[in-house]
Amino acid sequence: MPEATDGSRVYDLVAASPPLDQNSMYANLLQCSHFAGTSAVAESDNRLLGSLSAYLIPGREDTLFVWQVAVHEDARGMGMASRMIDHILSRPLCSGVRFIETTITRDNGASRKLFASIARRRKCEIAETEFFTKERHFDGRHDSEFLFRIGPFA
Ligand SMILES: CC(C)(COP(=O)(O)OP(=O)(O)OC[C@H]1O[C@@H](n2cnc3c(N)ncnc32)[C@H](O)[C@@H]1OP(=O)(O)O)[C@@H](O)C(=O)NCCC(=O)NCCS
């Protein structure tokens, strides 16, 4: 579980993990404090190698919304992102979670594979719908984000 003092390291890891959008360091501090119960960090030899920020959607606490996942390039392809999500879902706070949601741009193949793998392991379908669109929500300044909804799972 992250601590507030991890916020600046999460900020640096996200900066080194394109195509993720950089948030303010303040937002990362909130992820590592208010949302620590539904977020995770992974480290080795005091190096932060992984970060996953997520929260239970207000009013829909059966759904974990994954905000950002970043794994340092030295640690990719070893199951770290999958283990962070499994770890969060195993916590008592998430015992009522039946769905995972996230948004992904069309061109983020690694993220699509990650969430397809999570759905496959949990033997669930993925429903994909357009969520935040380039023109309507981003004023043409960001590619559309597609909502992936995985579940229900036990
Ligand atoms: C996406 C990312 C978090 C994956 O982390 P990871 O720890 O390497 O992922 P895992 O090892 O847990 O892999 C999970 C699944 O996704 C697949 N996968 C992960 N990265 C992949 C890639 N670049 N190409 C193809 N498949 C990939 C794995 O093969 C695995 O599938 P499997 O279970 O069928 O074998 C990491 O590549 C990253 O930080 N990328 C930059 C930031 C980003 O795009 N974040 C996601 C958006 S929120």
The ligand as an ORCA input file, in Angstrom:
! r2SCAN-3c Opt
* xyz 0 1
  C       1.236     -1.522    -19.443
  C       2.226     -1.870    -18.334
  C       1.706     -1.286    -17.029
  C       2.303     -3.417    -18.225
  O       3.074     -3.778    -17.072
  P       3.723     -5.230    -16.921
  O       4.087     -5.412    -15.488
  O       4.797     -5.402    -17.920
  O       2.479     -6.168    -17.305
  P       2.342     -7.732    -16.942
  O       3.708     -8.360    -16.983
  O       1.552     -7.891    -15.683
  O       1.529     -8.272    -18.205
  C       0.146     -8.537    -18.154
  C      -0.314     -9.027    -19.520
  O      -0.191     -7.986    -20.496
  C       0.670     -8.389    -21.545
  N       1.527     -7.243    -21.905
  C       2.057     -6.326    -21.072
  N       2.803     -5.443    -21.758
  C       2.733     -5.834    -23.077
  C       3.289     -5.330    -24.271
  N       4.083     -4.243    -24.297
  N       2.979     -5.955    -25.440
  C       2.168     -7.041    -25.449
  N       1.620     -7.580    -24.319
  C       1.907     -6.969    -23.148
  C       1.490     -9.526    -20.975
  O       1.938    -10.400    -21.987
  C       0.496    -10.199    -20.046
  O      -0.390    -10.991    -20.791
  P      -0.565    -12.575    -20.483
  O      -1.135    -12.650    -19.095
  O      -1.496    -13.010    -21.557
  O       0.801    -13.169    -20.564
  C       3.658     -1.342    -18.648
  O       4.034     -1.777    -19.943
  C       3.772      0.179    -18.603
  O       4.020      0.761    -17.541
  N       3.603      0.848    -19.769
  C       3.711      2.305    -19.860
  C       2.544      3.006    -19.154
  C       1.164      2.527    -19.621
  O       0.868      2.466    -20.803
  N       0.300      2.185    -18.618
  C      -1.037      1.636    -18.867
  C      -2.078      2.683    -19.017
  S      -2.937      3.076    -17.497
*
